[in-house]
Amino acid sequence: MKIGFIGSGFIAHFQAVAIKQVRGLEIAGLTRRSNSEATAKFCRDNGLGEAKIYDSIAAMADHVDVIAIYAPNYARIEVMEEIVAAVKAGTKLKGVVVEKPLGRNMKEAHRLVELAREAKLHTAYFENQIFMKSIQTQREQLVGVTKSMGPLTLARSAEEHAGPHEPWFWDPTRQGGGVLADMGCHSIAVGRYVLTPPDKDLLFLQPQKVTADVGLLKWGQPQWREKLLKDRGVDYGKTPAEDFATGMITYRNPETGQLVKAQFTNSWMFEKQGLRLFMDGVGPGYAFEVNTLVSPLNVFIGDEAAEAIADQESALEKSTSSRGLLAVQYNEADLYGYTDENVDMLEAFTAGRDAMLSWEYGLEVQRLVMASYMSAERGETIDLTDPNVIAELDTYVPLIQQGKGRDQLM
């Protein structure tokens, strides 16, 4: 299957690394972007496909089977409209992929779903953490236990690192918010997933309420605001975004009436080794835990030897140190689930169906993220069983996303 990338930044490169481990998937093209030459060279050097660079989406669409949208959040609608136009002009595509989040708000997310339906395209919502082998394996390992003891009742999920790579990620008006929009969608999705009984639909659990809080704890301080302005060109003195978010979502099992809870915590101020994913779940008489900083490989680099390290991120994504005792993850793309989400997409589109996580699924994740922003903004618990609240969320745009978060955060 030939896949074409729209976007050639960090996530496109990471997905290319993941595809090195996927049989039957070829990166046939990329649309021209600032870093497209380097991404295309990586693909060719690693035998991942021709990776021809095209000047437009329409030009690439006729030469691929699937298009993956790895463009920035603020460009998603425009990109999808061009894909739909190509399909209406006669291009035959098996499906379209979008990297999380689906949109910056519910209006954008709904529009993307509508466009995919309009073009009759199968969809894949790429939420890699659900596909992590550790998450899938604990699920399989605990099947017998959950049947006899009952499903998990509490899940906690966290993703934390020192901050994004690209300047647009720091800009709440272009990205859609701060760390809650960027990484909260991960933690909210995986929390709901692990609480869901293994034999039930992904959206089986019914959201009841959410209480959330956000803060600007590091990057709002004067010295860090200055560094962000100098390094990224983003002024958090004027249009800040949250660098910390936490919350609790309550779900109801519609068959038993039991209430279960999923806690999420995310930050752009994690000052340890680098990116950390931490998930755990507790059930009656059993539990599981995932911590990606626990690695079978550790290395030590002293002060004198540290000067020889050219790329500290070769050990771990978002690494903040190149010396001392370092945890090394030698296959991050597989560890974080990127490999398996590509395998799932390949199998689904080949069979002529949506991926395990469709864009409709992404729409539900988006709603919970927006409800979390609403809770933090208003300082109150949001009732997710109230039809009026659900309707309001469809048009809600957080103040932080509007660039008006100064009064809330500072």
NORMOPE-V61774 format. One record per pair of residues at least 6 apart in sequence whose C-alpha atoms are under 8 Angstrom apart, sorted by the first residue. I is the first residue (numbers start at 1). J is the second residue. D is the distance in Angstrom with one decimal. If there is no record, write none. Layout:
# NORMOPE-V61774
i=[I,I]
j=[J,J]
d=[D,D]
This chain:
# NORMOPE-V61774
i=[1,1,1,1,1,1,1,1,2,2,2,2,2,2,2,2,3,3,3,3,3,3,3,3,3,3,4,4,4,4,4,4,4,4,4,4,4,4,4,5,5,5,5,5,5,5,5,5,6,6,6,6,6,6,6,6,7,7,7,7,7,7,7,7,7,8,8,8,8,8,8,8,8,9,9,9,9,10,11,12,12,13,14,15,15,15,16,16,16,17,18,18,18,18,18,19,19,19,19,20,20,21,22,22,22,24,25,26,26,27,27,27,27,27,28,28,28,28,28,28,29,29,29,29,29,29,29,29,30,30,30,30,30,30,30,31,31,31,31,31,31,32,32,32,32,36,37,40,40,40,41,43,43,43,44,44,54,57,57,57,57,58,58,58,61,61,61,61,61,62,62,64,65,65,65,65,66,66,66,66,66,67,67,67,67,68,68,68,68,69,69,69,69,69,69,70,70,72,72,73,73,73,73,73,73,74,74,74,74,74,76,76,77,77,77,80,80,80,81,84,84,84,84,87,87,88,93,94,94,94,94,94,95,95,95,95,95,95,96,96,96,96,96,97,97,97,97,98,98,98,98,99,99,99,100,100,100,100,100,101,101,101,101,101,102,102,102,102,102,102,102,102,103,103,103,103,104,104,104,104,105,105,105,105,105,105,106,106,106,106,106,106,106,106,107,107,109,109,110,113,113,113,116,116,122,122,122,122,122,123,123,123,123,124,124,124,124,124,124,124,125,125,125,125,125,125,126,126,127,127,127,127,128,128,128,128,128,128,129,129,129,129,129,129,130,130,130,130,130,131,131,131,131,131,132,132,132,132,132,132,133,133,133,133,134,134,135,135,138,139,139,143,145,146,146,146,149,149,149,150,150,151,151,151,151,151,152,152,152,152,152,152,152,152,152,153,153,153,153,153,153,153,153,154,154,154,154,154,154,154,154,155,155,155,155,155,155,155,155,155,155,155,156,156,156,156,156,156,156,156,157,157,157,157,157,157,157,157,157,157,157,157,158,158,158,158,158,158,158,158,159,159,159,159,159,159,159,159,159,159,159,160,160,160,160,160,160,160,160,161,161,161,161,161,161,161,161,161,162,162,162,162,162,162,162,162,162,163,163,163,164,164,164,166,167,167,167,168,168,169,169,169,170,170,170,170,171,171,171,171,171,171,172,172,172,172,172,172,172,172,173,173,173,173,174,175,175,175,176,177,177,177,177,177,178,178,178,178,179,179,179,179,179,179,179,179,180,180,180,180,180,180,180,181,183,184,184,184,184,184,185,185,185,187,187,187,188,188,188,188,188,188,189,191,191,191,192,192,193,194,195,195,195,196,196,196,196,203,204,204,205,205,205,205,206,206,206,206,207,207,207,207,207,207,208,208,208,208,208,208,208,209,209,209,209,209,209,209,209,210,210,210,210,210,210,210,210,210,210,210,211,211,211,211,211,211,211,211,211,212,212,212,212,212,212,212,212,212,213,213,213,213,213,213,213,213,213,214,214,214,214,214,214,214,215,215,215,215,215,216,216,216,216,216,216,216,217,217,217,218,218,218,219,219,219,219,219,220,220,220,220,225,225,225,226,228,228,228,229,229,237,238,239,239,239,239,239,240,240,240,240,240,240,241,241,241,241,242,242,243,243,243,243,244,244,244,244,244,245,245,245,245,246,246,246,246,247,247,247,247,248,248,248,248,249,249,249,250,250,250,250,251,251,251,251,252,252,252,253,253,271,272,273,273,273,273,273,273,273,274,274,274,274,274,274,275,275,275,275,275,276,276,276,277,277,277,277,278,278,278,278,279,279,279,280,280,280,280,281,281,281,282,292,293,294,295,295,295,297,297,297,298,298,298,298,299,299,299,299,300,300,300,300,301,301,301,301,301,302,302,303,303,306,306,309,312,312,312,312,313,315,315,315,315,315,316,316,316,316,317,333,334,344,344,345,345,345,348,348,348,349,367,367,370,370,370,370,371,371,372,373,374,374,375,375,377,377,377,382,383,384,399,400]
j=[24,25,26,64,65,66,346,350,25,26,27,28,63,64,65,66,25,26,27,28,29,64,65,66,67,68,27,28,29,30,31,51,60,61,64,65,66,67,68,12,27,29,30,31,67,68,69,70,30,31,57,67,68,69,70,71,30,31,32,33,36,69,70,71,72,30,33,34,35,36,39,70,71,35,36,39,70,165,70,39,70,39,333,333,338,339,27,43,48,333,333,334,338,339,342,25,48,339,342,46,48,339,339,342,343,346,346,48,49,43,48,49,50,51,49,50,51,52,63,64,50,51,52,53,54,60,63,64,36,40,51,52,53,54,60,53,54,55,56,57,60,53,54,55,56,53,53,51,52,53,51,49,50,51,50,51,60,79,82,83,86,82,83,86,67,83,86,91,93,91,92,93,92,93,94,95,93,94,95,96,97,93,95,96,97,96,97,98,99,76,79,96,97,98,99,98,99,168,175,101,103,104,174,175,176,103,104,174,175,176,103,112,108,111,112,112,115,116,115,115,116,118,119,93,119,119,121,121,122,349,350,352,121,122,123,124,349,354,116,121,122,123,124,123,124,125,126,123,124,125,126,125,126,127,125,126,127,185,362,181,182,185,362,366,108,109,112,125,359,362,363,366,109,112,176,366,175,176,177,181,176,366,370,394,396,397,363,366,367,370,393,394,395,396,394,395,363,366,363,359,360,363,122,123,349,352,353,354,355,354,355,358,359,345,354,355,356,357,358,359,355,357,358,359,361,362,341,357,186,189,341,357,186,336,337,338,340,341,135,186,190,336,337,338,136,189,190,193,337,336,337,338,340,341,334,335,336,337,338,340,334,335,336,337,290,335,194,290,288,194,198,198,286,152,197,283,283,284,285,283,284,195,196,197,283,284,194,195,196,197,260,281,282,283,284,195,259,260,261,281,282,283,284,195,260,261,262,263,281,282,283,191,192,194,195,261,262,263,279,280,281,282,191,262,263,264,278,279,280,281,187,188,190,191,262,263,264,265,277,278,279,280,187,264,265,266,276,277,278,279,183,184,186,187,265,266,267,275,276,277,278,266,267,268,269,270,275,276,277,267,268,269,270,271,274,275,276,318,267,268,269,270,271,274,275,318,320,268,269,318,170,268,318,232,232,233,234,174,175,175,178,182,178,232,234,241,177,178,234,239,240,241,178,239,240,241,400,401,402,403,400,401,402,403,401,181,182,401,401,241,242,398,400,401,241,242,243,400,241,242,243,244,245,266,267,268,214,242,244,245,266,369,373,369,266,245,264,265,266,369,365,366,369,264,265,266,262,263,264,365,368,369,365,262,263,264,205,262,202,281,260,262,281,202,203,204,205,361,253,254,251,252,253,254,251,252,253,254,249,250,251,252,384,385,249,250,251,252,383,384,385,249,250,251,381,382,383,384,385,247,248,249,250,371,372,375,381,382,383,384,247,248,249,372,375,376,380,381,382,245,246,247,248,372,373,375,376,381,245,246,247,372,373,375,376,377,379,242,243,244,245,246,376,409,242,243,244,245,409,240,241,242,243,244,409,410,243,244,269,224,243,269,225,228,236,243,269,236,237,240,410,235,236,237,235,234,235,236,235,236,406,406,400,403,404,405,406,400,403,404,405,406,409,400,401,405,409,400,409,266,267,268,269,265,266,267,268,269,264,265,266,267,263,264,265,266,263,264,265,372,261,262,263,264,261,262,263,259,260,261,262,259,260,261,262,258,259,260,259,260,320,320,293,316,319,320,321,326,327,316,317,318,319,320,321,293,316,317,318,319,291,292,293,290,291,292,293,289,290,291,292,289,290,291,287,288,289,290,287,288,289,288,335,327,327,327,328,329,327,328,329,325,326,327,328,325,326,327,328,323,324,325,326,322,323,324,325,326,323,324,323,324,322,323,322,319,320,321,322,319,326,327,328,329,330,327,328,329,332,332,339,340,355,356,354,355,356,354,355,356,355,393,394,393,396,397,398,382,393,382,398,382,398,381,382,398,399,408,389,389,390,405,406]
d=[6.1,5.0,6.0,7.9,6.2,7.6,7.4,8.0,6.1,4.8,5.9,5.5,7.8,4.9,5.2,6.4,7.1,6.0,5.0,5.7,6.9,5.5,5.9,4.7,5.7,7.0,6.0,5.7,4.6,5.5,7.9,7.9,7.1,7.6,5.9,7.8,6.2,4.8,6.1,7.2,7.6,6.3,4.7,6.6,6.1,5.0,6.4,6.7,5.9,5.4,7.6,7.3,6.1,5.1,5.5,5.8,7.2,6.7,7.9,6.5,7.6,6.9,4.8,4.5,7.8,7.5,6.4,7.6,5.6,5.1,6.1,7.3,7.8,6.4,7.9,8.0,7.9,7.5,6.7,7.8,6.0,6.2,6.8,7.5,6.6,7.8,7.9,6.8,7.8,6.6,5.1,6.6,5.8,4.7,7.8,7.1,7.4,6.4,7.2,7.4,6.6,6.6,6.7,7.3,6.4,7.9,7.2,5.6,5.0,7.2,5.8,4.8,6.7,5.5,5.4,5.1,4.5,6.2,7.4,6.5,6.9,4.2,4.5,5.7,7.0,6.5,7.7,7.3,6.9,7.3,6.1,6.2,4.9,6.1,7.3,5.6,4.8,5.9,6.0,6.3,7.0,5.8,5.7,5.4,7.2,7.2,7.7,5.2,7.0,7.3,7.9,6.3,7.5,6.3,6.1,6.6,5.7,7.9,6.7,6.7,7.9,7.1,7.0,5.5,7.4,7.5,6.9,6.5,7.7,5.6,7.2,7.3,7.2,4.9,5.5,7.3,5.8,5.7,5.2,5.6,7.5,7.9,6.9,5.0,6.2,5.8,4.4,5.9,7.8,7.5,7.7,7.5,5.9,4.8,6.5,6.6,6.0,7.8,7.4,7.6,6.4,6.6,6.8,5.6,7.4,8.0,7.3,5.3,6.4,7.8,7.2,7.9,7.1,7.4,6.4,7.0,7.0,8.0,7.0,6.8,7.5,7.7,5.6,7.3,6.5,7.2,7.2,6.6,6.5,6.0,7.7,7.2,5.0,4.4,5.5,7.7,6.3,8.0,8.0,6.6,6.4,5.1,6.4,5.9,4.7,6.1,6.9,8.0,6.5,5.4,6.0,6.3,4.8,7.1,6.6,5.7,5.9,7.5,7.6,7.5,7.4,6.7,7.2,7.1,7.9,5.5,7.6,7.3,7.1,5.8,6.7,6.9,4.6,7.7,8.0,7.4,6.9,4.6,7.8,7.6,7.2,6.9,6.8,7.9,7.3,6.3,7.4,6.5,6.5,7.6,6.9,5.1,6.6,7.4,6.0,6.1,6.0,7.3,7.0,6.1,6.7,7.9,7.4,7.4,6.9,7.4,6.0,4.9,7.6,5.2,6.3,5.3,5.9,6.3,6.3,4.9,7.4,5.8,4.8,6.2,7.6,5.3,5.2,5.3,7.4,6.0,6.6,7.2,6.6,7.9,7.6,7.7,8.0,6.4,4.7,5.2,7.9,6.1,7.8,6.6,6.5,5.9,5.6,8.0,7.4,7.5,5.5,7.2,7.1,7.6,4.6,7.3,5.9,5.9,7.4,6.1,5.3,4.0,7.8,7.5,7.9,6.9,8.0,6.6,6.9,8.0,7.7,7.8,6.9,7.4,7.1,7.0,7.9,7.3,7.7,8.0,7.9,6.2,7.4,7.3,6.9,6.9,7.5,5.8,6.2,7.9,7.5,5.4,7.9,7.9,7.7,6.4,5.6,4.1,7.2,6.6,7.6,4.7,6.4,7.6,6.1,5.3,7.7,7.1,6.0,5.0,5.8,7.8,5.6,5.3,6.9,5.6,7.9,7.0,6.6,6.5,4.7,6.2,7.4,5.8,4.3,6.5,6.4,5.7,4.7,5.8,7.9,5.5,5.4,6.3,5.2,7.5,7.2,6.0,7.7,6.3,5.0,6.5,7.6,5.8,4.3,6.6,5.9,5.7,4.7,5.5,7.8,5.7,5.1,6.3,6.6,7.8,7.8,6.8,6.9,5.2,7.0,7.3,5.8,4.6,6.5,5.3,4.8,6.1,7.3,5.6,5.9,5.5,6.7,6.4,5.2,6.1,4.7,7.1,5.7,4.6,6.5,6.4,7.6,4.7,4.7,5.0,6.2,7.0,7.6,6.7,7.4,4.5,6.7,7.6,7.1,7.6,8.0,7.6,4.9,6.9,7.0,6.1,6.2,5.2,7.7,7.8,6.7,7.9,6.8,7.2,7.3,7.6,6.4,7.6,7.7,7.2,5.8,7.4,7.1,5.7,6.3,5.0,7.4,6.3,7.6,4.9,5.7,5.7,7.9,7.7,7.6,7.8,5.0,5.9,7.3,7.8,5.7,4.7,4.7,4.9,6.2,7.9,7.7,6.1,5.4,6.3,6.8,6.4,6.1,6.5,8.0,7.4,7.4,5.8,6.8,7.2,7.8,6.8,6.4,7.6,7.1,7.3,6.2,7.0,6.4,7.1,6.2,5.7,7.4,7.8,7.6,7.9,6.3,7.1,7.5,7.6,6.2,5.4,7.2,7.4,7.8,6.6,6.6,7.4,7.5,7.7,7.9,6.8,8.0,6.9,6.4,7.9,7.4,7.6,5.8,5.6,5.3,6.8,5.2,5.0,6.6,6.9,7.2,6.1,4.4,6.5,6.0,7.2,7.5,5.4,5.3,6.6,6.3,4.9,5.6,5.9,5.4,7.4,6.7,5.4,4.7,5.0,7.4,7.1,5.7,4.4,6.4,6.9,6.3,7.1,5.7,5.4,7.0,7.4,5.5,5.5,6.7,6.6,5.7,7.3,6.7,4.7,6.5,7.4,5.7,3.9,6.4,5.3,7.2,5.5,5.1,7.7,5.8,5.6,6.2,7.7,7.9,7.2,4.5,7.9,7.6,6.0,7.7,5.5,4.3,6.5,6.1,7.9,5.2,6.3,5.1,6.5,5.9,7.9,7.0,4.8,5.2,6.3,5.7,7.2,6.6,6.9,7.9,6.9,7.1,6.4,5.6,7.6,7.4,6.9,8.0,6.4,7.2,7.5,7.3,6.8,5.9,6.9,7.9,6.1,7.1,7.8,5.2,7.6,7.6,6.7,7.7,5.0,6.4,6.4,6.3,7.2,7.2,8.0,6.0,6.0,7.4,6.1,7.9,6.7,7.7,8.0,7.0,8.0,5.3,5.0,6.7,7.6,5.7,4.3,6.6,7.5,7.9,5.7,5.3,6.4,7.4,5.4,4.3,6.4,5.7,5.5,6.8,7.2,6.7,5.7,4.4,6.5,5.7,5.2,6.4,6.6,5.8,4.5,6.5,5.6,5.3,6.1,8.0,5.7,4.6,6.4,6.4,7.8,7.1,7.1,7.9,7.9,5.7,5.8,6.5,6.9,7.2,6.3,6.3,4.9,3.9,5.5,7.9,7.9,7.0,5.7,5.5,6.7,7.0,5.8,6.0,7.5,5.9,5.5,7.7,7.5,5.5,4.6,6.7,5.8,5.0,6.7,7.3,5.4,4.2,6.1,5.4,5.4,6.7,6.8,7.9,6.3,7.1,6.0,6.5,6.3,6.4,5.6,7.1,6.8,5.6,4.7,5.7,5.8,5.3,6.8,7.1,6.9,5.3,4.4,6.1,7.3,4.7,5.1,6.7,7.8,5.8,5.8,6.4,7.7,6.1,5.5,6.7,6.2,7.5,6.6,5.1,5.2,7.8,7.3,4.8,6.1,7.0,7.5,6.0,5.9,7.6,7.9,6.1,7.2,6.3,6.9,7.8,5.2,7.7,5.9,5.1,7.6,7.0,7.0,7.9,6.7,7.5,7.9,7.5,6.7,6.9,7.9,6.3,7.4,6.8,5.7,5.8,7.6,7.7,7.0,7.8,7.0,6.7,5.4,7.8]
